[in-house]
Amino acid sequence: MHVSGQIARLADGSPVAPGDLAGQVAQALRNTATVLVGAGATFSDVLRLTFYVTHWSPDKIGEFMAGVERVADEIGLALPMPPASLIGVDYLFEPDVLVEVEATAIID
């Protein structure tokens, strides 16, 4: 299964944590977990994750990982994470979106 386009939005489309990379990472991962559960999967079924982060620079890794760590127990994401790529991009589809998550999982 492929999950893509998970960003920091609530179900009604309202933004979460504008300007806060850690908060957006946490919410985007929560949304990824919701999609996985809806398909009968969990993060233990995830083979790889891809993160797209706007205006990436290495000094943002602490804030990025703070978002991952903030939500890992809540969503069942083991640390260290499954293999992951972090790709820096100039922008995503809306100016307030700082991160987008994709996941690839195998389910029976």
Order of alpha helices (4+ residues) and beta strands (2+ residues): beta-alpha-beta-alpha-beta-beta
